[in-house]
Amino acid sequence: MGAPGMQVKLGLFSANISLATSAEDATETATLAEGVGLESMWTGEHIVIPAQYDTPYPYNSSGEMPGAAAVDMPDPLVWLAYAAAVTSKIKLATGVTVLPLRHPLVAAKQIATLDALSGGRFILGIGVGWLAEEFDELGVSFKDRGRRTDAYLEAMQALWSQRAASVSNSFVKFRGAISRPRPRSPIPIVVSGSSTAAARRAARVGDGWFPGAATAEELRHGVAILREECRAVGRDPAEIELTVHDRNIEADALSVSIEDFVEVGASRVLISKMPADELQPLAEILTSRFGVAG
C-alpha cells in the first residue's frame, strides 16, 4: 500500500484544540508532530461560539459543531507562537483564521511577527467563516464577509510588501502606514472552504486551497471549479497547492484515502490530532508507505 514513487506532505489538523489548554499539552503536541516527521501543523479558530446558534455547521450532518462546549480552542496565532518556540522546522499554519473577524492592520502585525520569530515557517490559512451568530457577537456583518475577506487580505499584503503602504477599498483605508517586522518572504495564502466562491477565491489570490472535501470524488468536483476559474484569470492551476483533511484514523483506510486524494491532485493530507501513543505508530506506518515530501 502506497504507490511506488508517490509523495505527499503530511500534517496535523486542529493541533491547538484540547480538553484543557496547557503549556505541557502544547509542547507535547508540537514536538511530537515535528518528531514523527510531519511537515506542518494546522490550528482552528473561533473567537467566540454562542451557546445557542441556528447556523448549520457545514461539515457535520447533524448541523452541530462536535465538542464545541467541551474543548478549548485557544487563539491560533498565540498558540502557534508558543509552538514555534519549542520546534525548529515544522511549518505553522492556521486552518483557518476567520479573516473578516480580525482587523487587518492588527492581524498583519501579529502574523508578520510570528513569521519572523519562527524563521519564516508560517502559512496563513484563511476562511470567510460560517457561524453567523459569531459575527453578530463581534459586530461584523455576515453577509459581506467574502468581500471583507478580499479587502482585508489586500490590506495585509500591502503592509507586508510596501515600505509605507497605502490602501483604499470598500472596507479599509490607510495611507503611508509602516508595519514592521515584515515577513521573511511572501507568506503562503491558503484559502479554505468547499463552496464555489472559495474555490474561485483560491484561484484568484491563493497559493493553496483547503476544501472540506471528505472524499476524493468531492475534491474532484471542486478541482474542476478551481481549474475553470484559473483559466478565466490566466493562472496555472499547478501553482495552487491542494490540502485536505482525512478523518480516517486507521492506517490502512487512511493510506487508501491518501492515494485517492493524491490521484486527484492533493499534495498535502492532514491527519487528525490524537494521543501520542496513537499518532506515533500511525505516522511511522504512513512515512514508510509514502515518500513524505518536505
ChimeraX attribute file (.defattr): number of C-alpha atoms within 10 A of each C-alpha:
attribute: neighborCount
match mode: 1-to-1
recipient: residues
	/A:1	11
	/A:2	17
	/A:3	12
	/A:4	9
	/A:5	10
	/A:6	15
	/A:7	19
	/A:8	22
	/A:9	20
	/A:10	28
	/A:11	28
	/A:12	25
	/A:13	25
	/A:14	22
	/A:15	30
	/A:16	28
	/A:17	21
	/A:18	18
	/A:19	11
	/A:20	12
	/A:21	15
	/A:22	12
	/A:23	12
	/A:24	8
	/A:25	16
	/A:26	20
	/A:27	17
	/A:28	16
	/A:29	22
	/A:30	25
	/A:31	17
	/A:32	16
	/A:33	25
	/A:34	21
	/A:35	13
	/A:36	15
	/A:37	20
	/A:38	23
	/A:39	22
	/A:40	26
	/A:41	28
	/A:42	25
	/A:43	24
	/A:44	21
	/A:45	20
	/A:46	17
	/A:47	16
	/A:48	13
	/A:49	15
	/A:50	14
	/A:51	8
	/A:52	7
	/A:53	13
	/A:54	11
	/A:55	13
	/A:56	15
	/A:57	15
	/A:58	15
	/A:59	14
	/A:60	10
	/A:61	9
	/A:62	10
	/A:63	12
	/A:64	15
	/A:65	14
	/A:66	12
	/A:67	9
	/A:68	13
	/A:69	10
	/A:70	10
	/A:71	13
	/A:72	15
	/A:73	22
	/A:74	20
	/A:75	16
	/A:76	25
	/A:77	23
	/A:78	14
	/A:79	20
	/A:80	26
	/A:81	19
	/A:82	17
	/A:83	24
	/A:84	24
	/A:85	12
	/A:86	15
	/A:87	18
	/A:88	13
	/A:89	15
	/A:90	23
	/A:91	22
	/A:92	30
	/A:93	28
	/A:94	26
	/A:95	24
	/A:96	25
	/A:97	26
	/A:98	21
	/A:99	22
	/A:100	25
	/A:101	23
	/A:102	16
	/A:103	12
	/A:104	22
	/A:105	16
	/A:106	11
	/A:107	18
	/A:108	25
	/A:109	19
	/A:110	15
	/A:111	23
	/A:112	24
	/A:113	18
	/A:114	23
	/A:115	24
	/A:116	16
	/A:117	17
	/A:118	24
	/A:119	14
	/A:120	19
	/A:121	22
	/A:122	29
	/A:123	24
	/A:124	22
	/A:125	25
	/A:126	26
	/A:127	23
	/A:128	23
	/A:129	22
	/A:130	16
	/A:131	19
	/A:132	18
	/A:133	19
	/A:134	20
	/A:135	20
	/A:136	12
	/A:137	12
	/A:138	12
	/A:139	10
	/A:140	17
	/A:141	13
	/A:142	19
	/A:143	10
	/A:144	11
	/A:145	21
	/A:146	18
	/A:147	14
	/A:148	22
	/A:149	23
	/A:150	18
	/A:151	20
	/A:152	26
	/A:153	20
	/A:154	17
	/A:155	23
	/A:156	22
	/A:157	16
	/A:158	18
	/A:159	27
	/A:160	24
	/A:161	14
	/A:162	14
	/A:163	14
	/A:164	13
	/A:165	18
	/A:166	16
	/A:167	19
	/A:168	12
	/A:169	13
	/A:170	11
	/A:171	14
	/A:172	16
	/A:173	11
	/A:174	12
	/A:175	10
	/A:176	12
	/A:177	15
	/A:178	14
	/A:179	20
	/A:180	13
	/A:181	18
	/A:182	21
	/A:183	24
	/A:184	16
	/A:185	13
	/A:186	13
	/A:187	19
	/A:188	15
	/A:189	21
	/A:190	28
	/A:191	30
	/A:192	27
	/A:193	23
	/A:194	18
	/A:195	13
	/A:196	14
	/A:197	13
	/A:198	24
	/A:199	27
	/A:200	22
	/A:201	22
	/A:202	28
	/A:203	28
	/A:204	17
	/A:205	15
	/A:206	21
	/A:207	21
	/A:208	24
	/A:209	29
	/A:210	27
	/A:211	23
	/A:212	19
	/A:213	20
	/A:214	16
	/A:215	16
	/A:216	20
	/A:217	13
	/A:218	15
	/A:219	22
	/A:220	17
	/A:221	13
	/A:222	22
	/A:223	20
	/A:224	12
	/A:225	17
	/A:226	24
	/A:227	19
	/A:228	17
	/A:229	20
	/A:230	22
	/A:231	12
	/A:232	12
	/A:233	12
	/A:234	11
	/A:235	15
	/A:236	11
	/A:237	19
	/A:238	12
	/A:239	12
	/A:240	24
	/A:241	17
	/A:242	25
	/A:243	26
	/A:244	27
	/A:245	23
	/A:246	21
	/A:247	16
	/A:248	16
	/A:249	16
	/A:250	10
	/A:251	15
	/A:252	15
	/A:253	12
	/A:254	18
	/A:255	21
	/A:256	14
	/A:257	19
	/A:258	27
	/A:259	20
	/A:260	16
	/A:261	28
	/A:262	19
	/A:263	13
	/A:264	16
	/A:265	17
	/A:266	24
	/A:267	20
	/A:268	24
	/A:269	24
	/A:270	22
	/A:271	25
	/A:272	17
	/A:273	22
	/A:274	16
	/A:275	10
	/A:276	13
	/A:277	8
	/A:278	12
	/A:279	18
	/A:280	16
	/A:281	13
	/A:282	19
	/A:283	20
	/A:284	13
	/A:285	13
	/A:286	20
	/A:287	20
	/A:288	12
	/A:289	17
	/A:290	21
	/A:291	16
	/A:292	18
	/A:293	15
	/A:294	13
